[in-house]
Amino acid sequence: MSSVKYVSLFLPLILSYVLELDPISSYFAAWIGSFVLFYLSLTGFIAPLPNDLPFAQQLMRPIIIIQLIFCGFNFCSSIFYFLDTLGMQDFKWRPNYYVDMVKVNKIAGAQRYYLLGHISLLIGMYSRSINKQKQLYKVREDLNWSAFLLGFTFLAFIASLVSKFVGGLSQLSQQFTNLCFLSGTYALCYAIIKKDKSLITIAGFFYSYSFINTLVSGFKEPVIISILLVCIFMYPYYKKAVSFLAIPLIYICFFILPIYVQAFRDAVSSEENKSAEQIRDEALNTALESKKSNWDFLTGRLSEIGMFTTYIESTPKRIPYYGFDLVGNSLVVLVPRIAWKDKPITENMVMQRVFDAGVVSNLAKVSAKPMYIVDGYLSGGILGIMLSLFFYGYALQYICGLAESWFGGYFLGTAIIFNGLFPIFWRGLSFEFILNSVLYSLLTMWVIQRFLYGYDFLEKIYDDSPDSAIL
């Protein structure tokens, strides 16, 4: 990456600081800056994208899917909260509304930190190189993809069940569940593309079963991801159809789904004795018939910038930077509970800094774990954000390259294995959850590679490279 292109990443941030005395303009400069970074990176201006596949067929690579979701959720969703602070409600301006410019200034400062984090993430990714990785293994040329995808999905499903009930392996259950769902979704899309009626029936049944289960999970993210994955896999082959459905799907995900989830949670918390299916059906009816505004979701649950400003206000003025304490906590979490029965509970460790900062009361029965960039800030301010997001970008790009090298390229390596085992990179969480999940997912990825290679689904490309080269 040339020095001129490197500097171009910082231009929106420089502009936002130049406009610092006008917090509204500074905020918009920083917010729009993330979209400028999307453009510079996704068009290949900063560094060429891999040329092994057309752009539409490599959407699951980190520079595209993870950047858009991670940065979109963490850095761009603040617009509704900011507009609400300026006096907007339900997309209408409130008359005679008093604008708290002190609060506006805090939000603008947090948004500048977001932009800095976005820049650091990209630099980390580019430091590892986003171009196609050298493959040590390839998928067997005569592989029956239909049979393979169904078999792989079934084995992942069995592994998720077994690991759930085996002591010390319970944390692997969610990894295999994610891998199973992603592989099954890919199998369905592959069947539709290839017009394989038998596979469509089997994979369609599995996808429908998984999708219905996500509706009774009480969470929005699994449902949104279920829809998103189908759109991503189908887009290269049915661009017009997917584009046509984009607007109604966005409306469902961000306007109807939040109402459904809230209705579902309210019903679950009530004392009425109803089955999950009954609660699901009633919540769906409520969401479809409700005329309730989802403005609170857009300004609160969607964006966490309000909590970020609270952290910025409390640290380092009242609470000193944590330094490497949070990294130390992450190392403690890595120890299996079966080997240390008195190991601190991760949730409690993370929530303690939430209580200390005054984000929520320690009497409140809520989980408001800080996001990754917040932990970066709490560790060392601006430097903490830069270093933590740099390593985040470097790590996810390195692991994705490793997956492509081990599993024969994009389709199995990135689309299924990487995104199936490392979905935590899509949104990001507190340091303790990130490091623990990534480490055990790496071990799982190695085991899967050994299994597929041992049963001749993969072939070694370089005979002179020992198997230990992947360790």
GUDREN-465553 format. One line per 5 residues: number of its first residue (from 0); for each residue x, y, z of C-alpha. Coordinates in steps of 0.25 Angstrom, whole numbers, m for minus. Each point is the difference from the previous one (the first is absolute). Example, Ala and Ser with C-alpha at 12.3 -4.5 7.8 and 13.67 -1.06 7.14 Angstrom:
<vobas>
0) 49:m18:31 ~ 6:14:m2
</vobas>
This chain:
<vobas>
0) 0:0:0 ~ 6:13:m5 ~ 2:12:10 ~ m10:8:m7 ~ m11:m10:1
5) 4:m3:14 ~ m2:15:3 ~ m13:0:m7 ~ m6:m9:11 ~ 2:12:10
10) m5:11:m8 ~ m15:m1:5 ~ 6:m1:15 ~ 8:12:m2 ~ m12:8:m6
15) m9:m4:12 ~ 11:5:10 ~ 1:13:m8 ~ m15:2:2 ~ 1:m4:14
20) m5:14:5 ~ m13:m3:m8 ~ m4:m13:6 ~ m12:m3:m9 ~ 9:2:m13
25) 11:m8:7 ~ m9:m11:3 ~ m5:m1:m14 ~ 14:1:m6 ~ 4:m12:9
30) m12:m8:m3 ~ 1:2:m15 ~ 14:m3:1 ~ m3:m15:3 ~ m8:0:m13
35) 12:6:m7 ~ 9:m11:5 ~ m10:m10:m5 ~ 1:6:m14 ~ 16:1:1
40) 1:m15:4 ~ m11:m7:m7 ~ 4:7:m14 ~ 14:m5:2 ~ 6:14:0
45) 8:m3:13 ~ 4:m14:m5 ~ m5:m9:m11 ~ m10:m10:5 ~ 2:m15:m3
50) m1:m2:m15 ~ m3:m15:1 ~ m15:3:0 ~ m10:11:m5 ~ m3:9:11
55) m15:m5:2 ~ 6:m14:3 ~ 9:4:11 ~ m9:7:9 ~ 3:m9:12
60) 15:5:0 ~ 3:9:12 ~ 3:12:m7 ~ m14:0:m5 ~ m10:m7:9
65) 7:2:14 ~ 4:14:m3 ~ m14:4:m4 ~ m7:m7:11 ~ 10:3:11
70) 2:14:m4 ~ m14:2:m4 ~ m6:m5:13 ~ 11:6:9 ~ 3:13:m7
75) m11:4:m9 ~ m13:m3:8 ~ 2:12:9 ~ m7:9:m10 ~ m14:m2:6
80) 5:3:14 ~ 7:12:m5 ~ m13:5:m8 ~ m8:m3:13 ~ 9:9:8
85) m2:11:m10 ~ m15:m1:1 ~ m5:m10:m10 ~ m10:m11:4 ~ m6:m10:m9
90) 7:7:m12 ~ m7:13:4 ~ 6:12:6 ~ m6:4:14 ~ m4:14:1
95) 7:9:10 ~ 9:m10:4 ~ 12:4:9 ~ 13:m6:m6 ~ 10:m4:11
100) 13:5:m7 ~ 9:m6:11 ~ m6:m14:m3 ~ 1:3:m15 ~ 15:3:2
105) 2:m13:8 ~ m7:m8:m11 ~ 9:7:m11 ~ 12:m4:8 ~ m4:m15:1
110) m3:0:m15 ~ 15:5:m2 ~ 5:m12:8 ~ m9:m9:m9 ~ 6:5:m12
115) 14:m1:6 ~ m4:m15:3 ~ m4:m2:m14 ~ 13:5:m6 ~ 8:m9:9
120) m8:m12:m3 ~ 3:2:m15 ~ 14:3:2 ~ 1:m13:8 ~ m7:m8:m11
125) 9:6:m11 ~ 12:m3:9 ~ m3:m15:m2 ~ m4:2:m15 ~ m14:m2:m5
130) 5:m7:m12 ~ m3:m14:m3 ~ 9:m9:9 ~ 9:m11:m5 ~ m7:m13:1
135) 6:m12:7 ~ m12:m9:m3 ~ m11:m1:m10 ~ m13:m7:0 ~ 0:m13:m8
140) m4:3:m14 ~ m11:m12:m1 ~ m7:5:13 ~ m15:m1:m1 ~ m3:13:7
145) m15:m3:2 ~ 3:m13:8 ~ 12:7:7 ~ m8:12:5 ~ m11:m8:5
150) 10:m10:7 ~ 8:12:6 ~ m13:6:5 ~ m4:m13:6 ~ 13:m2:7
155) 1:14:5 ~ m14:m2:6 ~ 4:m13:7 ~ 12:7:5 ~ m8:11:6
160) m9:m9:7 ~ 12:m9:6 ~ 8:12:4 ~ m12:6:8 ~ m1:m12:9
165) 15:m4:2 ~ 7:7:11 ~ 11:10:m4 ~ m5:1:m14 ~ m13:7:2
170) 6:13:m5 ~ 2:m6:m14 ~ m14:m3:m2 ~ m4:14:m5 ~ 12:m1:m9
175) m5:m13:m7 ~ m14:6:0 ~ 4:12:m7 ~ 8:m8:m10 ~ m12:m10:m2
180) m9:12:m3 ~ 9:7:m10 ~ 4:m13:m7 ~ m15:m4:m1 ~ m4:14:m5
185) 11:m1:m11 ~ m5:m14:m3 ~ m14:6:m3 ~ 5:11:m8 ~ 9:m10:m8
190) m11:m9:m2 ~ m9:12:m6 ~ 11:5:m9 ~ 3:m15:m5 ~ m15:m2:m1
195) 2:m13:8 ~ m14:m4:5 ~ 4:m10:10 ~ 10:8:6 ~ m10:12:0
200) m10:m8:8 ~ 10:m5:10 ~ 8:13:2 ~ m13:8:0 ~ m6:m9:11
205) 12:3:8 ~ 1:15:m2 ~ m15:1:3 ~ 2:m8:13 ~ 12:9:4
210) m7:13:m4 ~ m12:m4:9 ~ 9:m3:11 ~ 6:14:m1 ~ m13:6:1
215) m2:m6:14 ~ 14:4:5 ~ m4:14:4 ~ 11:7:m8 ~ 0:8:m12
220) 14:m3:m5 ~ m2:m15:m4 ~ m13:4:m8 ~ 7:11:m7 ~ 13:m9:m3
225) m10:m11:m5 ~ m5:10:m11 ~ 13:7:m3 ~ 7:m13:m3 ~ m10:m5:m10
230) 1:14:m7 ~ 15:0:0 ~ 1:m15:m6 ~ m11:3:m10 ~ 4:14:m5
235) 10:m4:m10 ~ m9:m9:m7 ~ m14:8:2 ~ 5:14:1 ~ m14:6:m5
240) m8:m8:9 ~ 8:2:13 ~ 1:15:m3 ~ m15:1:m2 ~ m2:m7:14
245) 10:8:7 ~ m9:12:4 ~ m11:m9:6 ~ 10:m9:7 ~ 7:12:6
250) m14:5:5 ~ m3:m13:6 ~ 14:m1:7 ~ 0:14:6 ~ m15:4:1
255) m8:m13:2 ~ 10:m9:7 ~ 4:9:12 ~ m15:1:3 ~ m1:m16:m1
260) 12:m2:9 ~ m5:10:11 ~ m14:m7:0 ~ 7:m14:0 ~ 8:4:12
265) m11:7:7 ~ m9:m13:m1 ~ 12:m8:5 ~ 2:8:12 ~ m15:0:4
270) m5:m11:9 ~ m10:m6:m11 ~ 3:m15:m2 ~ 1:0:m16 ~ 9:m8:m9
275) 11:6:m8 ~ m8:m2:m13 ~ m12:7:6 ~ 8:12:5 ~ 7:0:m14
280) m13:0:m7 ~ m6:11:9 ~ 12:9:m1 ~ 0:m1:m16 ~ m15:4:0
285) 4:12:9 ~ 11:4:m9 ~ m8:m1:m12 ~ m12:8:5 ~ 7:10:9
290) 1:14:m4 ~ 10:3:11 ~ 12:8:m3 ~ 14:m7:0 ~ 7:13:2
295) 5:m4:14 ~ 7:m12:m7 ~ 7:8:m10 ~ 5:10:10 ~ 3:m9:11
300) 1:m15:m2 ~ 6:2:m14 ~ 11:10:4 ~ 9:m1:12 ~ 6:14:m1
305) m8:5:12 ~ 7:m10:9 ~ 13:3:m7 ~ m1:15:4 ~ m2:m4:14
310) 13:m9:0 ~ 7:12:m6 ~ m5:9:11 ~ 4:m9:11 ~ 13:m4:m5
315) 11:5:3 ~ m7:11:8 ~ m5:m9:11 ~ 5:m14:m4 ~ 14:m1:m5
320) 3:m8:m13 ~ 0:m15:2 ~ 14:m1:m7 ~ 2:m15:m2 ~ m10:m5:10
325) m11:m3:m10 ~ 10:m8:m8 ~ 4:m7:13 ~ m15:m4:3 ~ 0:m6:m14
330) 11:m9:3 ~ m7:m4:12 ~ m12:m4:m8 ~ 8:m9:m9 ~ 2:m10:12
335) m11:m11:m1 ~ m9:0:11 ~ 2:m15:1 ~ 14:3:4 ~ m3:12:10
340) m14:m2:6 ~ 1:13:8 ~ 3:8:m13 ~ m7:14:0 ~ m12:1:m8
345) 3:7:m13 ~ m14:8:0 ~ 3:5:14 ~ 14:4:m4 ~ m5:8:m12
350) m12:6:7 ~ 8:6:12 ~ 6:10:m9 ~ m14:4:m5 ~ m4:2:14
355) 12:8:4 ~ m2:9:m12 ~ m14:3:4 ~ m6:m5:m13 ~ m10:m9:7
360) m3:m2:14 ~ 5:m13:7 ~ m15:m2:4 ~ m5:0:m14 ~ m2:m14:m6
365) 6:3:m13 ~ 12:m4:m8 ~ 7:12:m6 ~ 14:m5:m3 ~ 9:10:m7
370) 4:m2:m14 ~ 14:m2:m5 ~ 3:14:m4 ~ m5:4:14 ~ 10:m9:7
375) 11:5:m9 ~ m3:14:5 ~ m1:m4:14 ~ 13:m7:m1 ~ 8:12:m5
380) m8:11:m6 ~ 3:4:m15 ~ 12:m9:0 ~ m8:m12:6 ~ m10:2:m11
385) 11:0:m11 ~ 7:m12:5 ~ m12:m8:3 ~ m7:2:m13 ~ 13:m2:m8
390) 2:m14:7 ~ m15:m3:m3 ~ 2:3:m15 ~ 13:m7:m1 ~ m5:m12:8
395) m13:m2:m8 ~ 7:1:m13 ~ 11:m9:4 ~ m10:m11:4 ~ m8:2:m12
400) 13:m2:m9 ~ 3:m12:9 ~ m14:m6:m3 ~ 2:2:m15 ~ 14:m6:0
405) m5:m13:8 ~ m13:m2:m7 ~ 3:3:m14 ~ m5:14:m2 ~ m12:9:1
410) m12:m9:0 ~ 3:m10:10 ~ 11:8:8 ~ m6:14:1 ~ m15:m2:m3
415) m2:m12:9 ~ 11:m3:9 ~ 5:14:4 ~ m14:7:1 ~ m6:m12:6
420) 10:m1:11 ~ 4:14:2 ~ m14:8:0 ~ 5:7:12 ~ 8:9:m9
425) m13:5:m7 ~ m4:8:12 ~ 11:0:10 ~ m1:m1:15 ~ 8:2:13
430) 14:m4:0 ~ m2:m12:9 ~ m11:m6:m10 ~ 8:3:m12 ~ 13:m7:4
435) m6:m12:6 ~ m9:m2:m12 ~ 11:2:m11 ~ 10:m9:7 ~ m10:m12:1
440) m5:2:m14 ~ 14:0:m5 ~ 2:m14:7 ~ m14:m5:m6 ~ 5:5:m14
445) 12:m8:1 ~ m7:m13:4 ~ m10:2:m12 ~ 12:2:m9 ~ 6:m13:5
450) m13:m7:m1 ~ m2:4:m15 ~ 14:m2:m4 ~ 0:m14:7 ~ m12:m4:m8
455) 5:5:m13 ~ m10:11:m2 ~ 12:9:m1 ~ 13:m2:m8 ~ 14:6:4
460) 5:9:m11 ~ 14:1:4 ~ 5:m14:3 ~ 13:5:6 ~ m7:8:10
465) m2:m8:13 ~ m13:m1:7 ~ 6:7:12 ~ 1:12:m8 ~ m14:3:3
470) 2:m1:15
</vobas>
